[in-house]
Every structure is written in structure tokens, then in C-alpha cells.
Amino acid sequence: MDDRQARDVLYAGASGLVGGLALPALLERAAAEGFRVYAVVRRPLALKHPSLHPIQADLGAADGLADAAQQLRAADVQLQVLVCALGTTLRQAGSAAAFAAIDRDLVVALAQLARAQGATQALVVSSVGAQAGSRNLYLRVKGEMEAQISALGFTRVDFLHPGLLLGQRNGPPRPGEGIAQALAPLFNPLLIGPLRRYGAISARSVAAAVVALCGEPGSGISRISNRQIQALAG
Ligand SMILES: NC(=O)c1ccc[n+]([C@@H]2O[C@H](COP(=O)([O-])OP(=O)(O)OC[C@H]3O[C@@H](n4cnc5c(N)ncnc54)[C@H](OP(=O)(O)O)[C@@H]3O)[C@@H](O)[C@H]2O)c1
């Protein structure tokens, strides 16, 4: 029987912009502090590291989550934290229902899986403006996801609330995002005081905040704004 303290991390979104930027720094911490990072991925990751343990599963398939859960059990994982930077776009998903199935249902299902395997902290990249009652689909889905995760019994929940993410993507181009990113330097300086939370923010800062918050002690549900993300990122 392994007598290590439960400190391992279940990591979702490793192939994404924020998830890909946060992973190397989290792995450095993992190596120094002696925990393991279990990354649930659909395709193999190019990154290899002694503390990185890929869990390859097709999360879109009917038995994808059960497959991931089975692999975690077989690895005798001692989870402390779920880190989730998973999400899609309405355009990629193809419909509102398909978008909600990923950005709400899949994220909640991963949180349930992590909770069932002992995780006490959920650290989820959500969005500024997330609100279950919103008329905007994206913000409503993010808000519903937050409400459902908040009810799962984690000791500590951190929802990061970044504005528009600035950074270089590998995947298919996102025309709207490209235009918004180009305009961000013009609009960001106009957002002062409480409006700063709606400004664009570097994906690198969000990633650094994820790494800083992972495994932090304490309890309760926090929503972390652009300003707080910048402070955490140093
Ligand atoms: N873009 C913005 O400006 C913005 C602003 C505020 C908040 N956010 C939120 O921040 C989070 C991170 O954003 P990001 O831009 O870093 O994400 P991203 O680059 O689009 O990466 C998304 C991640 O989710 C995974 N994923 C998507 N659909 C999946 C599915 N059906 N099954 C399994 N995995 C799936 C992707 O895996 P694959 O590589 O396998 O597809 C990838 O690892 C998202 O929740 C996003 O909504 C974004």
C-alpha cells in the first residue's frame, strides 16, 4: 500500500492554449515536490516527463470517462486536485447542445470523477461573466458548469475568470478571436477600475496562476479575476 499523501493532480486540457502553457511549470513543481500529474488526453502528448502520466481516453465516447476512471484506479492514483482548462467553441462544437455537452457536462463529469477519486480541490479555467442566468450561451454554460461543480463537495474550488485570452494557438484558426486579439491593445487601456476584469489577458499569465493555485490550502469557492490572475502570475 502506498503511504504517500494524496497530492496527485488530474489534468484536463493539456493540449490546449492555457493547459499547454501551464503543464511544463506544473511538472517542474511535481518533480520537486513529489506528486504526479495524470493528464487526460484524446491524443498522445509530445511532451514527456517523469512526473507526467497520460491517461488516453476518448472522452466524447459513451465509455470514455469510464475508461479514464478505470485507468486512474489501475494506477493507484491519490488525487488532491483537478486542474481543468478544457473547453471548445460554439463553432467547433457545431451546436449549442454540443457546446454545452463539452464546456458544462464534460467538465462537470471530470470533476465528479476527480471527486470520486479523492480530489479536494477543483481548479477550473472558466470565464469572466460566467453566470447561470445569463442570456449569452457561452456565459450561461460556464455559469451552469460552475454551479454544478460547486455542489460536488470539494473543500476548495477556484474558478479562474479571465477575459479574452491572448496567445498563439496551434489548432485551427479562430477568425473572431484573431480580430479581437488584434484590437485588444487598443481597448485594454480604456478598461479601468472594475471594467479591467473584461480586458484581454495573456494565456501565459492564466497558466502561471493555475500553477500557483494548484494544491493551495484553504477552503471555499473563489472566482479569480484578471487582476487577481495577474497578481498570482507575478
Ligand atoms: N479563448 C478565450 O479568449 C477564452 C476566454 C476566457 C475563458 N476561456 C476558457 O478558458 C479555457 C481554456 O481555453 P483555451 O483557449 O486554453 O482552450 P483550447 O486551447 O481551446 O483547448 C481546449 C482543450 O480542451 C480539449 N477538448 C476540447 N473538446 C474536447 C472534447 N470533446 N473531449 C476532450 N477534450 C476536449 C482540447 O483537447 P484536444 O486538443 O484533444 O481538442 C484542449 O486540450 C476554456 O474553457 C475556455 O472556454 C477562453
The ligand as an ORCA input file, in Angstrom:
! r2SCAN-3c Opt
* xyz 0 1
  N     -10.334     31.867    -25.713
  C     -10.634     32.813    -24.881
  O     -10.456     34.010    -25.172
  C     -11.187     32.464    -23.514
  C     -11.545     33.482    -22.646
  C     -12.000     33.157    -21.381
  C     -12.087     31.831    -20.994
  N     -11.756     30.840    -21.862
  C     -11.866     29.447    -21.416
  O     -10.596     29.046    -20.972
  C     -10.472     27.622    -21.100
  C      -9.149     27.315    -21.785
  O      -9.165     27.943    -23.057
  P      -8.060     27.608    -24.142
  O      -8.217     28.617    -25.213
  O      -6.752     27.411    -23.466
  O      -8.589     26.194    -24.672
  P      -8.181     25.488    -26.037
  O      -6.851     25.927    -26.479
  O      -9.322     25.585    -26.972
  O      -8.020     23.969    -25.551
  C      -9.145     23.236    -25.209
  C      -8.749     21.923    -24.587
  O      -9.966     21.187    -24.383
  C      -9.842     19.929    -25.029
  N     -11.120     19.496    -25.573
  C     -11.979     20.230    -26.315
  N     -13.039     19.489    -26.662
  C     -12.834     18.254    -26.117
  C     -13.557     17.039    -26.108
  N     -14.723     16.922    -26.748
  N     -13.054     15.984    -25.461
  C     -11.866     16.072    -24.832
  N     -11.121     17.190    -24.791
  C     -11.599     18.264    -25.427
  C      -8.833     20.113    -26.145
  O      -8.301     18.848    -26.462
  P      -7.949     18.443    -27.991
  O      -6.603     19.057    -28.252
  O      -7.948     16.965    -27.930
  O      -9.034     19.021    -28.857
  C      -7.838     21.066    -25.476
  O      -6.937     20.362    -24.665
  C     -11.690     27.159    -21.896
  O     -12.625     26.599    -21.009
  C     -12.234     28.443    -22.479
  O     -13.636     28.396    -22.671
  C     -11.286     31.125    -23.106
*
